[in-house]
Amino acid sequence: MSEFIRVAYVEEIPVGTSKLVQLKGKGIAIFNINGSFHAIDNDCTHVGGPLCEGELDGVEVTCPWHAAVFDVTSGAALNPPAMQPVTHYNVRLQGTHVEIEFSPTDVGNVF
């Protein structure tokens, strides 16, 4: 069963930036695209580069290690060398807080 978990304050993620959060041992990158928040796995599916450190252009983030490009609104891989998407998480705002929908299946055997 999934639940929404509070992970950050809205003001911690200004427009056009990202924030890395750890949720149940998993790194998740949260992006603020013109006031709309999106969350994806932080690890690039190519060789694990930190997407939260990548360059953000519109809804696309470029991995800082090998320039794979992902759509932060869906997790889709848009440009090689990454061929597989990253997991995308539902996000909601509750007052001044950012919450991510998360379930035990999102981390496999961590629980």
KOLFIVEX-647337 format. One record per residue: residue number from 1; residue in one letter; x, y, z of N, C-alpha, C in turn. Coordinates in steps of 0.1 Angstrom, whole numbers. Example, Ala and Ser with C-alpha at 12.3 -4.5 7.8 and 13.67 -1.06 7.14 Angstrom:
 resi resn   n.X   n.Y   n.Z  ca.X  ca.Y  ca.Z   c.X   c.Y   c.Z
    1    A   132   -57    78   123   -45    78   132   -33    78
    2    S   128   -22    71   137   -11    71   129     0    79
end
This chain:
 resi resn   n.X   n.Y   n.Z  ca.X  ca.Y  ca.Z   c.X   c.Y   c.Z
    1    M     8   -12     0     0     0     0     9    12     0
    2    S     6    22    -9    14    34   -10     8    44     0
    3    E    17    54     3    13    65    11    21    77     7
    4    F    15    89    10    23   102     7    31   105    19
    5    I    44   107    17    54   110    28    59   124    26
    6    R    59   132    36    65   145    36    80   145    35
    7    V    85   152    25   100   151    22   107   164    22
    8    A   100   175    20   107   188    19    97   199    21
    9    Y   102   211    24    94   223    23    94   229     9
   10    V    83   235     5    83   241    -9    94   251   -11
   11    E    97   259    -1   107   269    -3   121   264    -4
   12    E   123   251    -1   137   245    -2   140   242   -17
   13    I   130   242   -26   132   239   -40   127   250   -48
   14    P   135   261   -50   130   272   -59   128   268   -73
   15    V   120   275   -80   117   273   -94   131   271  -102
   16    G   131   260  -110   142   257  -119   154   250  -112
   17    T   151   245   -99   161   238   -92   156   224   -88
   18    S   165   216   -82   162   203   -77   167   201   -63
   19    K   162   191   -56   167   187   -43   167   172   -42
   20    L   178   166   -36   179   152   -34   173   149   -20
   21    V   164   139   -19   159   135    -7   162   120    -6
   22    Q   163   115     6   164   100     9   151    96    15
   23    L   145    86     8   132    81    13   134    66    14
   24    K   133    61    27   135    47    30   147    41    23
   25    G   158    49    23   171    44    18   173    46     3
   26    K   163    52    -4   164    54   -18   165    69   -21
   27    G   174    73   -30   176    87   -34   166    91   -45
   28    I   159   101   -42   149   107   -51   152   121   -54
   29    A   151   125   -67   154   139   -71   140   146   -73
   30    I   138   157   -66   126   165   -68   129   177   -76
   31    F   121   180   -86   124   192   -94   112   201   -94
   32    N   115   214   -94   104   225   -94   104   231  -108
   33    I    95   228  -116    93   233  -130    82   243  -129
   34    N    86   256  -128    76   267  -128    65   265  -118
   35    G    69   260  -106    59   258   -95    52   245   -95
   36    S    55   236  -105    50   223  -105    61   213  -101
   37    F    59   205   -91    69   196   -86    68   182   -92
   38    H    80   176   -95    81   163  -101    92   156   -94
   39    A    90   142   -92   100   134   -85   104   122   -94
   40    I   117   119   -95   122   107  -102   133   101   -94
   41    D   136    88   -97   148    83   -91   160    91   -94
   42    N   169    93   -84   181   101   -86   191    95   -95
   43    D   192    81   -95   202    74  -102   199    72  -117
   44    C   208    77  -126   206    76  -140   207    61  -143
   45    T   199    56  -153   198    42  -156   210    37  -164
   46    H   219    47  -169   231    43  -176   241    37  -167
   47    V   247    45  -158   256    40  -148   255    47  -135
   48    G   243    52  -132   240    57  -118   244    71  -115
   49    G   246    79  -125   249    94  -123   238   101  -115
   50    P   242   111  -107   232   118   -99   224   128  -106
   51    L   212   125  -110   203   134  -118   200   147  -111
   52    C   200   147   -98   197   159   -90   208   170   -93
   53    E   220   166   -98   231   175  -101   231   178  -115
   54    G   222   173  -123   222   176  -138   216   189  -141
   55    E   219   193  -154   213   206  -159   199   204  -163
   56    L   190   213  -158   176   213  -160   173   223  -172
   57    D   166   218  -182   162   227  -193   147   224  -196
   58    G   138   232  -191   124   229  -193   121   218  -184
   59    V   115   207  -190   112   195  -182   122   184  -184
   60    E   134   187  -190   144   177  -192   156   180  -184
   61    V   161   169  -178   174   169  -170   184   161  -177
   62    T   196   167  -178   208   160  -184   217   154  -173
   63    C   220   142  -173   228   135  -164   242   142  -165
   64    P   248   145  -153   261   152  -154   273   143  -158
   65    W   271   130  -157   282   121  -160   284   118  -175
   66    H   273   114  -182   274   110  -196   264   116  -205
   67    A   257   126  -201   247   134  -209   235   127  -213
   68    A   231   116  -206   217   110  -209   207   121  -205
   69    V   196   121  -212   185   131  -209   172   123  -205
   70    F   166   129  -194   153   123  -189   143   134  -188
   71    D   130   130  -190   119   139  -188   115   137  -173
   72    V   116   148  -166   113   147  -152    98   146  -149
   73    T    89   148  -159    75   147  -156    70   133  -158
   74    S    79   124  -164    74   110  -167    85   100  -163
   75    G    98   104  -163   109    95  -160   114    89  -173
   76    A   108    93  -185   113    87  -198   127    91  -201
   77    A   134    81  -206   148    83  -212   146    89  -226
   78    L   152   101  -228   150   108  -241   162   107  -250
   79    N   174   104  -244   186   105  -252   196    95  -246
   80    P   203    88  -255   213    78  -251   225    86  -244
   81    P   232    79  -236   234    65  -235   223    58  -227
   82    A   215    64  -219   205    57  -211   194    53  -220
   83    M   190    40  -219   179    35  -227   167    32  -219
   84    Q   168    30  -206   157    27  -197   152    39  -190
   85    P   140    40  -187   135    52  -179   138    50  -165
   86    V   137    61  -157   138    61  -143   124    61  -137
   87    T   122    56  -125   109    56  -118   105    71  -116
   88    H    92    73  -119    86    86  -116    76    84  -104
   89    Y    76    94   -95    67    93   -83    57   105   -84
   90    N    45   102   -79    35   112   -78    39   121   -66
   91    V    36   134   -69    40   145   -59    27   153   -56
   92    R    26   157   -44    15   166   -40    20   177   -30
   93    L    14   188   -30    17   198   -20     6   198   -10
   94    Q    11   199     3     2   200    14     6   212    22
   95    G     0   223    20     4   235    26    18   239    21
   96    T    27   240    30    41   244    27    50   232    25
   97    H    44   220    25    52   208    23    51   201    10
   98    V    62   194     5    62   186    -6    61   172    -2
   99    E    52   164    -7    50   150    -4    51   141   -16
  100    I    57   129   -14    59   120   -25    51   107   -22
  101    E    44   102   -32    37    89   -30    47    78   -31
  102    F    48    69   -21    58    59   -20    52    46   -14
  103    S    57    35   -19    52    22   -14    64    13   -12
  104    P    62     2    -4    73    -7    -2    79   -13   -15
  105    T    71   -15   -25    76   -20   -37    85   -11   -45
  106    D    85     2   -41    94    11   -47   109     9   -44
  107    V   112     1   -33   125    -1   -29   129   -16   -28
  108    G   120   -25   -34   123   -39   -34   125   -45   -20
  109    N   136   -50   -16   139   -57    -4   144   -48     7
  110    V   143   -35     6   148   -27    17   140   -28    30
  111    F   127   -30    29   119   -31    41   120   -45    48
end
